[in-house]
Amino acid sequence: MPKDSALKICLATSEMAPYAKSGGLADVSSALAQYFTRQGHDLRLLMPMYAAIDESSLDVSIVPELQDMEIQVGGQAVSYDIVSVKSEAFELEVYMLRCPDLFHGPYMYGGYDEHVRFALLSRASIEMCQRLEFAPDIFHVHDWHTAMVPLYLKTLYAWDKLFAKTKTVLTIHNIGYQGVFGNHVLGDIGLESSTEQLEPEDLYYGRVNFMKTGVIHADLLTTVSPTYAREILEPEYGMGLEQQLRNRHGALVGILNGVDYEEWNPESDPHIPHNFTAGKLAGKEENKKALAEEMGLSWYGIVSDAQESIRTAVSKELAGVPHQACQSHCLRKAGELTFQTDRNMKKRLKASFRQRLKRVERRIERLTEVDPFRPVLADYADAMRATLLEGGVAPFQLGGVRVFDDLSALA
């Protein structure tokens, strides 16, 4: 990338693989850091040094400019350092906020002082840039934990011309977690004099919402996919932030999360017993067998990315089939699910199937006409009858997906 196109980026995140991970945020933070660097951008990444991180396994370097730092949070002066970390597992330099007084517990999240910890992380990322004289073009923050950075730059640090041209980006990974606290924390997080910048309704009801504040004040909002960007504009998925997101609709962008093909490669994955490729899929079947043996199962559990209603309905309706009666696995292809049975057990399976059909019919009788599960069971019962009477493949619907019971051996 030409030097005049390279950006200075500060990325503040609560977790990053391989050092600390509770979900996809850690993977995305790690992948973004590597991508930005490969593209020639100048990156500074800050995350907490959690107590669970083993410093002895890391190459930790003292950064003289980032020692003996202090911030007023939680009604007191909190001392902290920021160190530079490298490791064999991750070649890029990562800055870690080291504050044992706050990040001392066994867990990354939760606790009575959670608002203080992540207010510190947010402000420390800004003060790290100040100490390093690093003027970021982009301040990239993630989820509620660092969502206060845009407002901090407009209030507590508005005086510093270092950030005069800085733009902020908030990426929403999981809108269900918003960092909502009582408004008594305003003093703790240094915003008691900036209430005019907060959502009036929240203040009226005595609360502060970190994520909502970020949505209001960030220059750009991104989510993990274009579909999610559309979904969170509606009450069903917006989790109470849909109005603020609609207000910022022009600044909301969905960017589909990718996959790191170096890490998620079944051809070389060391965590599966049998590797496979797109051209040689035999290893997939062997992996299923190995998993069943490891879990002590005599059949293959249903695995698909179909809707939750499908998984729930199928698991309930196949519960009556004895494990020893058949080995069953689920294949998903072109929007269709196929359950294949072991023909060697056809007689026992057929008898079990008949018994199950009777139980399903009795259960249907007990359900009200408006019960949403009734039509699912009715469709399933019809398919069972067709299978028993006609043999072969019997299609039916579950959650909008066509499903086939391959019981042709029962004809």
Number of C-alpha atoms within 10 A of each C-alpha: 9 8 8 6 9 15 16 19 24 26 22 29 26 26 26 25 18 13 19 18 14 14 13 15 21 19 19 21 22 21 17 13 23 15 12 16 16 11 12 15 18 17 21 22 21 27 24 26 25 24 17 14 14 10 12 7 10 16 12 17 12 12 13 12 15 21 15 10 16 15 15 14 21 19 12 10 11 15 17 20 20 27 21 18 19 16 15 9 10 15 10 16 18 22 24 20 23 21 20 14 11 19 21 14 14 10 12 19 14 9 10 7 15 17 22 18 21 25 23 27 26 25 22 24 26 23 18 21 17 17 13 13 11 19 19 24 18 19 25 24 28 26 26 29 27 26 34 27 32 25 22 20 21 15 15 14 17 13 11 11 10 15 21 13 11 18 17 25 23 27 26 25 20 15 18 15 14 22 18 15 16 13 18 12 19 19 14 19 22 20 17 13 11 14 13 10 14 19 16 13 10 16 15 10 10 12 18 25 20 25 24 24 21 30 28 20 23 23 18 20 25 21 24 18 16 15 12 19 23 18 14 20 22 16 12 10 16 20 14 17 19 19 14 16 22 16 13 18 16 10 15 22 18 17 15 14 13 10 12 11 8 10 10 10 14 19 15 14 14 11 8 16 14 19 19 20 13 8 6 10 13 13 17 17 12 16 16 17 16 16 16 15 13 9 9 9 15 16 20 17 15 13 11 13 8 16 12 11 14 20 16 11 17 17 13 10 16 13 11 15 17 15 14 12 20 20 19 18 17 16 14 14 8 5 11 15 21 18 17 17 21 15 14 12 15 18 13 14 22 19 14 15 20 14 13 19 20 12 14 18 15 11 13 19 10 9 13 10 11 8 10 10 14 17 15 19 21 16 14 25 21 16 21 23 15 15 23 20 11 13 17 17 18 20 21 19 17 22 14 12 14 13 23 19 20 17 22 17 17 18 12
